[in-house]
């Protein structure tokens, strides 16, 4: 279970925290919590269940951060982008990710969450399960979040 899902959980948490070390710590916390609560596992799909655990771990961490604010470092993961063959392409990809993160930060938390989960190929039902919200709320938040992202991209220009 760990080997199959650790990379997806890490990527999800990295996109939420934008901090490599914090994403690694939260990933470890997720699998610790999952192991500790195996008796609560009711046979549902493992991936959405793990992402629900990851979401709650992030929320707990975020609440603690509100009490003592921390400056985020704007940076990409340290591993190179496999799709970029030359340094110029890598730089463009990094700049696009920075812009995407900046736009995501402007969205309300629920819309940000559903966009991230949709980008990770979750179904609407799985997103509703992870975030513990209604299916209609998932669809509405995803639609509105995508609209706001498009608007922000258009406002910025080429």
Secondary structure, DSSP 8 states (H G I E B T S, - for coil): -HHHHHHHHHHHHHHHH--HHHHHHHHHHHHHHHHHTGGG--S--HHHHHHHHHHHHHHHHHHHHHHS---------SS--TT--SHHHHHHHHHHHHHHHHHHHTS-HHHHHHHHHHHTT--HHHHHHHHT--HHHHHHHHHHHHHHHHHHHHHH--
